[in-house]
Amino acid sequence: MLGLDPGLRRTGYGALFMEDGRPRIREAGVLATPARGDLGRRLQGLFREVDGLLRELRPAAISLEDLFVHREFPRAAIALGQAQGVIWLAAAAHRVPVVALAPGAVKRAVTGSGRASKAQVQAAVRTLLGVRRVADPHAADALALAYAGLHRLRGRA
């Protein structure tokens, strides 16, 4: 399962696999695009990064944060939507199914509370996956997405 925490400048990713009935980290990190410049080129760069990740990792599914709108930051929602569109396109090109999860569902899956703070989510990810630290908060969010995606798909099995 590949979790992707979409962003126009920084997209976190976290790939999990199952071993002995427990999720384990295969890889985690951040895909970065230039902070400024032509929007089309930035989106194209994000597509190339996601495409390369899909070619390398060959995930069975992608877990992606569903679009949400914060009234105080509408531009952030637009940028998030643009990044998500690129990820959906890359997933479709590789025929990888996408599980879209609301932020509260991800928090609930890893902490038990849909209102958990970022720090609580990061602490839960470390505990659930048995690691001391995750280098980047975007990667930690992506691992939480992957974990929640696995949880969702196992519920369907």
C-alpha positions in Angstrom: 0.0 0.0 0.0 1.4 3.4 -1.0 0.1 6.3 1.1 0.4 9.8 -0.5 0.0 13.0 1.4 -0.5 15.4 -1.5 0.9 18.9 -1.7 2.0 21.1 -4.6 5.4 21.8 -3.1 5.9 18.7 -0.9 4.1 15.3 -1.3 4.8 12.8 1.4 4.9 9.1 0.5 5.0 6.0 2.6 4.9 2.4 1.3 3.9 -0.4 3.6 3.9 -4.2 3.1 2.5 -6.9 5.3 4.9 -9.3 7.0 3.7 -11.9 9.5 0.3 -10.1 9.7 1.9 -6.8 10.6 2.5 -3.7 8.5 6.2 -2.9 7.8 7.7 0.1 6.1 9.2 -0.5 2.7 10.1 3.1 2.0 9.1 6.6 3.0 10.1 10.1 2.0 9.0 13.3 0.3 8.6 14.3 -3.4 9.5 18.0 -3.8 8.7 20.4 -6.6 9.9 24.0 -7.0 8.1 26.4 -4.7 7.7 28.9 -7.5 7.4 28.9 -11.3 5.0 27.9 -13.9 2.1 25.9 -12.5 2.0 23.5 -15.4 5.7 22.7 -15.1 5.3 22.2 -11.3 2.4 19.8 -11.9 4.3 18.0 -14.6 7.2 17.6 -12.2 4.9 16.1 -9.6 3.5 13.8 -12.1 7.0 12.6 -13.1 7.9 12.0 -9.5 4.7 10.1 -8.7 5.0 8.1 -12.0 8.6 7.1 -11.1 7.5 6.1 -7.6 4.8 3.9 -9.0 7.2 2.3 -11.5 9.7 1.6 -8.7 7.3 0.4 -5.9 4.5 -1.2 -8.0 1.9 -0.8 -5.2 -1.3 -2.9 -5.1 -3.2 0.3 -4.2 -2.8 3.9 -3.2 -4.2 5.6 -0.2 -4.8 9.3 -0.7 -6.2 12.0 1.5 -9.6 13.0 0.3 -10.1 16.6 -0.7 -11.2 18.9 2.1 -11.8 22.7 2.2 -10.8 24.9 5.1 -12.7 28.2 5.0 -9.7 30.2 6.1 -7.4 28.8 3.5 -9.2 28.3 0.2 -6.1 28.6 -1.9 -4.5 25.7 0.0 -7.5 23.6 -0.9 -7.1 24.5 -4.6 -3.4 23.6 -4.6 -4.2 20.3 -2.8 -6.8 19.5 -5.4 -4.3 20.1 -8.2 -1.8 17.8 -6.6 -4.5 15.2 -6.0 -5.6 15.4 -9.7 -2.0 14.6 -10.8 -1.8 11.7 -8.4 -5.2 10.3 -9.6 -3.9 10.6 -13.2 -0.7 8.8 -12.4 -2.6 6.1 -10.6 -5.0 5.6 -13.6 -2.0 5.5 -16.0 -0.6 2.6 -13.9 -4.0 1.0 -13.3 -3.5 1.3 -9.5 -6.7 1.6 -7.5 -7.0 4.6 -5.2 -8.6 4.6 -1.8 -9.6 8.2 -0.9 -9.8 8.7 2.9 -11.1 11.7 4.9 -8.5 13.2 7.3 -10.6 12.2 10.2 -10.8 8.6 9.1 -7.0 8.4 8.8 -6.6 9.9 12.3 -9.2 7.4 13.7 -7.5 4.5 12.1 -4.1 5.3 13.7 -5.0 6.9 17.0 -8.6 5.9 17.7 -9.8 9.6 17.5 -10.8 11.5 14.4 -9.7 14.7 16.1 -6.1 13.7 17.0 -3.4 16.3 16.5 -0.5 16.0 14.0 1.8 15.1 16.9 -0.5 12.4 18.1 -0.7 10.9 14.6 3.1 10.9 14.2 3.5 9.2 17.6 0.9 6.6 16.7 2.6 5.9 13.4 5.9 5.4 15.2 4.3 3.0 17.6 2.2 1.1 15.1 5.1 0.6 12.7 7.8 0.0 15.3 10.1 2.9 14.4 11.8 5.5 16.6 11.3 8.4 14.2 10.1 9.3 10.8 12.3 12.0 9.3 9.6 14.2 7.8 6.1 15.1 8.9 4.8 14.7 5.4 6.2 11.2 5.2 4.7 10.4 8.6 1.3 11.5 7.3 1.7 9.4 4.2 2.5 6.3 6.4 -0.6 7.0 8.4 -2.6 7.1 5.1 -1.0 3.8 4.0 -1.8 2.3 7.4 -5.4 3.5 7.2 -5.7 2.3 3.6 -4.6 -1.2 4.6 -7.1 -1.1 7.5 -9.9 -0.1 5.0 -9.0 -2.7 2.5 -8.7 -5.5 5.1 -12.2 -4.6 6.3 -13.5 -5.2 2.7 -11.7 -8.6 2.4 
